[in-house]
Amino acid sequence: MTQLSAAQTPQRTPGDGSRALYGGKSNRRITVRDITAAKERGEKWPMLTAYDATTASVFDEAGIPVMLVGDSAGNCHLGYETTVPVTLDEMTMLSAAVVRGTSRALIVGDLPFGSYQEGPVQALRSATRLVKEAGVGAVKLEGGERSHRQIELLVESGIPVMAHIGLTPQSVNSMGYRVQGRGEEAAQQLLRDAKAVQDAGAFAVVLELVPAELAAEVTGTLHIPTVGIGAGSGTDAQVLVWTDMLGLTGGRVPKFVKQYADLRKVMGDAVKAYAEDVVGGTFPQDEHAVH
Ligand code: KIV
């Protein structure tokens, strides 16, 4: 067999190749092992939230490799003001819909406030519902050092866990919606939280609203992937709330969101056109009628 010299050897570039999480050739459902392998390859990947089967099927067809059925469903889908009121029944129903609407993406179901804070056994009971009843491939929960016992038991029980540190919206009543990790003491706490969730066995960790330099430092320190939201470009992956990034959310969206479409306008204009057609008698036409 001809040996290639080092200069001739094809170099694997991040995101290149049939195993790539985004743009790869495999059609089977992505697992947490694929996520771990992507970090080893230095590959960046996109994650989006999803709350229903139809929207999730669009993201799946577009190749989004990981979808989070986030408890942001509370504000973005269910009409609550915060994520705090979201229940495990609601998360189970939404997660099941997203699983049904997808065939390739890894679906991560969020454990809502009150479903794991009592301790590891409560966390296991709640996560088991999301795995058995909804069919998710992993769960997410908030908290670093304070949640490490929950993460340990879930992982020991065979349930992959994505952790979430930095701004943790379920703690809005005590924390507010403020940048986390500013200042030496807060930065050291974030690093301790990141190490605690990795040591407990989490396969990935969301870093929400932390300074970009600190997020990059955490990413370089951990062997598990970091998923940034408002955490700069130095993380392994990025996540956005889909209603924010496609412009469906009403009102102000956070500064870290890039809006890729204006669905609120597209839908509003289309709905007005329909209403005017009905009022003006131009819909339906003969082509829309059955005879
Ligand atoms: O609930 C959610 O959508 C989240 C993301 C913002 C990471 O936790």
Residues whose N, C-alpha, C, O or C-beta is under 5 A from the ligand:
A	BS01	KIV	T49 G70 D71 S72 V206 V239
